[in-house]
Amino acid sequence: MRTFTIGGIHPPGNKISAGQPIHQMPLPQKAIILLNQHFGKPAVPVVTKGESVKVGQLLAKADGVLSANIHAPVSGTISKIGETQDASGYKHHAVWIDVEDDIWMDSIDKSSEIIRTCSLEAPAILEKIREAGIVGMGGATFPAHIKLTPPSGKKVETIIVNGVECEPYLTADHQLMLEKGEEILIGLTILMKAVNDTKRHYRH
């Protein structure tokens, strides 16, 4: 298939899992949480070996402007804090958790009810995003609160929701939009409020 003016090929999509519903994976016995899940310096641990943690509890605090907070994805006991190798073979600081039960922080709302309004003002929304340690899901993992803070004198006029799957086998983005479309649109309206995007331009 001719794709570019100078030639080239268009490989098959290989969307093997297309149309498959999202499943809840079983909890592991042990979780290793890397502390460099963002563009900047690794986060600094705020927990100690032997400490019990809950889902959503702060494990490591951002260290610098481009760093991001890291939270516990499971509940259990901290069994180790040290270095480990990632999937690429590089060593990084990490926190080991022996998983026990499934206990969440009281501040986390586990209700299935969809909340369609946000009473927070823009600065408070950005602070919530910063505290949550949300980063971009591309290769750069850039902290989201910085992305949403334009330079002085600049204004955000358009928000683009990128639902394109960048690799042949990926189907998670498409399925997420099918199953969680309303939640995604609510999140978009919150982002629009966070950046004072009053023009409300949409790109599909």
Contacts in CASP RR format, 6 or more apart in sequence:
PFRMAT RR
TARGET T0000
AUTHOR 0000-0000-0000
METHOD contacts of the structure
MODEL  1
MRTFTIGGIHPPGNKISAGQPIHQMPLPQKAIILLNQHFGKPAVPVVTKG
ESVKVGQLLAKADGVLSANIHAPVSGTISKIGETQDASGYKHHAVWIDVE
DDIWMDSIDKSSEIIRTCSLEAPAILEKIREAGIVGMGGATFPAHIKLTP
PSGKKVETIIVNGVECEPYLTADHQLMLEKGEEILIGLTILMKAVNDTKR
HYRH
1 9 0 8 1.000
1 10 0 8 1.000
2 8 0 8 1.000
3 9 0 8 1.000
3 10 0 8 1.000
11 168 0 8 1.000
12 168 0 8 1.000
13 168 0 8 1.000
13 169 0 8 1.000
14 168 0 8 1.000
14 169 0 8 1.000
15 168 0 8 1.000
15 169 0 8 1.000
15 170 0 8 1.000
15 171 0 8 1.000
16 169 0 8 1.000
16 171 0 8 1.000
17 169 0 8 1.000
17 171 0 8 1.000
18 171 0 8 1.000
18 174 0 8 1.000
18 175 0 8 1.000
19 171 0 8 1.000
19 174 0 8 1.000
19 175 0 8 1.000
19 178 0 8 1.000
20 171 0 8 1.000
20 175 0 8 1.000
21 175 0 8 1.000
21 179 0 8 1.000
22 172 0 8 1.000
22 175 0 8 1.000
22 176 0 8 1.000
22 179 0 8 1.000
27 74 0 8 1.000
27 99 0 8 1.000
27 102 0 8 1.000
28 74 0 8 1.000
28 99 0 8 1.000
29 98 0 8 1.000
29 99 0 8 1.000
30 79 0 8 1.000
30 96 0 8 1.000
30 97 0 8 1.000
30 98 0 8 1.000
30 99 0 8 1.000
31 73 0 8 1.000
31 74 0 8 1.000
31 96 0 8 1.000
31 97 0 8 1.000
31 99 0 8 1.000
32 84 0 8 1.000
32 94 0 8 1.000
32 95 0 8 1.000
32 96 0 8 1.000
32 97 0 8 1.000
33 59 0 8 1.000
33 70 0 8 1.000
33 72 0 8 1.000
33 73 0 8 1.000
33 94 0 8 1.000
33 95 0 8 1.000
33 96 0 8 1.000
33 97 0 8 1.000
34 84 0 8 1.000
34 86 0 8 1.000
34 92 0 8 1.000
34 93 0 8 1.000
34 94 0 8 1.000
35 42 0 8 1.000
35 43 0 8 1.000
35 44 0 8 1.000
35 45 0 8 1.000
35 59 0 8 1.000
35 60 0 8 1.000
35 70 0 8 1.000
35 92 0 8 1.000
35 93 0 8 1.000
35 94 0 8 1.000
35 95 0 8 1.000
36 42 0 8 1.000
36 43 0 8 1.000
36 92 0 8 1.000
36 93 0 8 1.000
37 43 0 8 1.000
37 68 0 8 1.000
37 70 0 8 1.000
37 135 0 8 1.000
37 141 0 8 1.000
38 62 0 8 1.000
38 66 0 8 1.000
38 67 0 8 1.000
38 68 0 8 1.000
38 133 0 8 1.000
38 135 0 8 1.000
38 141 0 8 1.000
38 142 0 8 1.000
38 143 0 8 1.000
39 66 0 8 1.000
39 135 0 8 1.000
39 140 0 8 1.000
39 141 0 8 1.000
39 142 0 8 1.000
39 143 0 8 1.000
40 64 0 8 1.000
40 66 0 8 1.000
40 67 0 8 1.000
40 68 0 8 1.000
41 63 0 8 1.000
41 64 0 8 1.000
41 66 0 8 1.000
41 67 0 8 1.000
42 60 0 8 1.000
42 63 0 8 1.000
42 67 0 8 1.000
42 92 0 8 1.000
42 93 0 8 1.000
43 59 0 8 1.000
43 60 0 8 1.000
43 61 0 8 1.000
43 62 0 8 1.000
43 63 0 8 1.000
43 67 0 8 1.000
43 68 0 8 1.000
43 69 0 8 1.000
43 70 0 8 1.000
44 60 0 8 1.000
44 61 0 8 1.000
44 63 0 8 1.000
45 59 0 8 1.000
45 60 0 8 1.000
45 81 0 8 1.000
45 93 0 8 1.000
45 95 0 8 1.000
46 58 0 8 1.000
46 59 0 8 1.000
46 60 0 8 1.000
46 61 0 8 1.000
47 53 0 8 1.000
47 57 0 8 1.000
47 59 0 8 1.000
47 60 0 8 1.000
47 78 0 8 1.000
47 81 0 8 1.000
47 95 0 8 1.000
48 78 0 8 1.000
48 81 0 8 1.000
49 78 0 8 1.000
49 79 0 8 1.000
49 80 0 8 1.000
49 81 0 8 1.000
50 77 0 8 1.000
50 78 0 8 1.000
50 79 0 8 1.000
51 77 0 8 1.000
51 78 0 8 1.000
52 75 0 8 1.000
52 76 0 8 1.000
52 77 0 8 1.000
52 78 0 8 1.000
52 100 0 8 1.000
53 59 0 8 1.000
53 72 0 8 1.000
53 75 0 8 1.000
53 76 0 8 1.000
53 77 0 8 1.000
53 78 0 8 1.000
53 97 0 8 1.000
54 72 0 8 1.000
54 75 0 8 1.000
54 76 0 8 1.000
54 103 0 8 1.000
54 104 0 8 1.000
54 105 0 8 1.000
55 72 0 8 1.000
55 73 0 8 1.000
55 74 0 8 1.000
55 75 0 8 1.000
55 102 0 8 1.000
55 103 0 8 1.000
55 104 0 8 1.000
55 105 0 8 1.000
55 108 0 8 1.000
56 71 0 8 1.000
56 72 0 8 1.000
56 73 0 8 1.000
56 104 0 8 1.000
56 105 0 8 1.000
56 108 0 8 1.000
57 71 0 8 1.000
57 72 0 8 1.000
57 105 0 8 1.000
58 69 0 8 1.000
58 70 0 8 1.000
58 71 0 8 1.000
58 72 0 8 1.000
59 70 0 8 1.000
59 71 0 8 1.000
59 72 0 8 1.000
59 95 0 8 1.000
60 69 0 8 1.000
60 70 0 8 1.000
60 95 0 8 1.000
61 69 0 8 1.000
62 68 0 8 1.000
62 69 0 8 1.000
62 130 0 8 1.000
62 133 0 8 1.000
62 143 0 8 1.000
65 146 0 8 1.000
66 142 0 8 1.000
66 143 0 8 1.000
66 146 0 8 1.000
67 143 0 8 1.000
68 133 0 8 1.000
68 134 0 8 1.000
68 135 0 8 1.000
68 141 0 8 1.000
68 143 0 8 1.000
69 130 0 8 1.000
69 131 0 8 1.000
69 132 0 8 1.000
69 133 0 8 1.000
70 95 0 8 1.000
70 133 0 8 1.000
71 132 0 8 1.000
71 133 0 8 1.000
72 97 0 8 1.000
74 97 0 8 1.000
74 99 0 8 1.000
74 102 0 8 1.000
75 97 0 8 1.000
75 99 0 8 1.000
75 100 0 8 1.000
75 101 0 8 1.000
75 102 0 8 1.000
75 103 0 8 1.000
75 104 0 8 1.000
76 97 0 8 1.000
76 98 0 8 1.000
76 99 0 8 1.000
76 100 0 8 1.000
76 101 0 8 1.000
76 103 0 8 1.000
77 97 0 8 1.000
77 98 0 8 1.000
77 100 0 8 1.000
78 95 0 8 1.000
78 96 0 8 1.000
78 97 0 8 1.000
79 96 0 8 1.000
79 97 0 8 1.000
79 98 0 8 1.000
80 95 0 8 1.000
80 96 0 8 1.000
81 93 0 8 1.000
81 94 0 8 1.000
81 95 0 8 1.000
81 96 0 8 1.000
82 93 0 8 1.000
82 94 0 8 1.000
82 95 0 8 1.000
82 96 0 8 1.000
83 91 0 8 1.000
83 92 0 8 1.000
83 93 0 8 1.000
83 94 0 8 1.000
84 91 0 8 1.000
84 92 0 8 1.000
84 94 0 8 1.000
85 91 0 8 1.000
85 92 0 8 1.000
86 92 0 8 1.000
104 110 0 8 1.000
114 182 0 8 1.000
114 183 0 8 1.000
114 186 0 8 1.000
115 186 0 8 1.000
116 186 0 8 1.000
118 125 0 8 1.000
118 189 0 8 1.000
118 190 0 8 1.000
118 193 0 8 1.000
120 128 0 8 1.000
120 193 0 8 1.000
121 193 0 8 1.000
122 193 0 8 1.000
122 194 0 8 1.000
122 195 0 8 1.000
122 196 0 8 1.000
125 190 0 8 1.000
125 193 0 8 1.000
125 194 0 8 1.000
126 145 0 8 1.000
126 148 0 8 1.000
126 149 0 8 1.000
126 194 0 8 1.000
127 145 0 8 1.000
129 144 0 8 1.000
129 145 0 8 1.000
129 148 0 8 1.000
129 194 0 8 1.000
130 143 0 8 1.000
130 145 0 8 1.000
133 143 0 8 1.000
133 144 0 8 1.000
133 145 0 8 1.000
134 143 0 8 1.000
134 144 0 8 1.000
134 145 0 8 1.000
135 141 0 8 1.000
135 142 0 8 1.000
135 143 0 8 1.000
135 144 0 8 1.000
136 142 0 8 1.000
136 143 0 8 1.000
136 144 0 8 1.000
136 147 0 8 1.000
148 156 0 8 1.000
148 191 0 8 1.000
148 194 0 8 1.000
148 195 0 8 1.000
150 156 0 8 1.000
150 195 0 8 1.000
155 196 0 8 1.000
156 195 0 8 1.000
156 196 0 8 1.000
156 197 0 8 1.000
157 197 0 8 1.000
157 199 0 8 1.000
157 201 0 8 1.000
158 197 0 8 1.000
158 199 0 8 1.000
158 201 0 8 1.000
158 203 0 8 1.000
159 188 0 8 1.000
159 191 0 8 1.000
159 192 0 8 1.000
159 195 0 8 1.000
159 197 0 8 1.000
159 201 0 8 1.000
159 202 0 8 1.000
160 203 0 8 1.000
161 184 0 8 1.000
161 188 0 8 1.000
161 203 0 8 1.000
163 173 0 8 1.000
163 174 0 8 1.000
163 177 0 8 1.000
164 173 0 8 1.000
165 171 0 8 1.000
165 172 0 8 1.000
165 173 0 8 1.000
165 174 0 8 1.000
176 184 0 8 1.000
177 184 0 8 1.000
191 197 0 8 1.000
192 200 0 8 1.000
END
